[in-house]
Amino acid sequence: MRAYSKAYQLSEIRRFPGWPGDAQAQLPDGEIVYLCDDFSVLADPIEGHETLFSSDSAEWREFCVNILEFAIPEDLAFVRAEPAGD
């Protein structure tokens, strides 16, 4: 399970110009997928299903942040930054 993910309709994710045309073509645009904090896209972040898409490119990150407005909420980002206690 990833530390944080946000749900999107697949049609929103597919707007990325670098989205592979045949990637998960069998899934409908209305399918809910999850953009994770590592910028991978999963069908289900809890079950850890296969990665639908992953890229470390600046274009992908910019698309996620500026177009999809993906960001880890401040309260969760703060909790993630704290070291784990005993």
N, C-alpha and C positions, 0 to 999 in steps of 0.2 A: 504494500500500500504506500502511495506517495504521501508526503507530508501535507500537501494542499493541492486541491484541484477544483476547477470551476466548470459547471455544465454549460454546454453550448449546443445549439442545433448544428448538425453536420454541415448544413448549407452555409452557415456563417464561417466555419473553418475552411470550407472549400473555396471561399473567396480569395484565399491566399494565391497570388499568381504562380507560386512555385509548387502548388499542390499537384501531386502526380495525378493525371487524368484517370488512370485506372485504379488508383488506390481505393480499396474498399468500394468499388463500383456497385456492388450488390446491396449496399446499405442505402436506404432512402435519405433524401435531404433532411427530412424531419427527425431523423434518428438523433437521440441525445448522446453526445460524446463528452469526454472530459479532458480539458487542457490542464496539465499538471505543472507543478512548480519547476520542473526540469524542462518545460516546453515540449514535452511529448504529449501525444493525443491518444487516449485509451477509450475503449468501449465501456470499461468498468474499472475504476481505480481500486476498488475494494477487492474484487476477485483477481485483479492483476491480469486481465485478459491481454492478448497480444497488443503490441503497440501498433496503432493505425498509421501514425506518422511521427517522425522525430527529426529535428534539424537543429543544428547549433549555429545556423547562419544569422548574421546581423539582420537580414531582411525578414526572416521568420520572427525573430524576437521583436523587431520594430512593428510588424503586423500585429502580433499578439498584444503588445502594450498600447500602440496608438490606435489601431482599428478595432480590435476586440476589447480594448480597455482592460486587459488582464493585469491584475496586480494582487499580491498577497495582502489581505487586509492588515492594517497597521497593528491591531491587537494580536493577530496571529504571528506576524513577523517578529514582534517583540518576544513572544513566548518561544518561538523557534530559536532566537538568538541566545536565550538563557541556557547555561550549562545544566545538564541533568544532574539532579541531586540524588543522594542515597535513599 
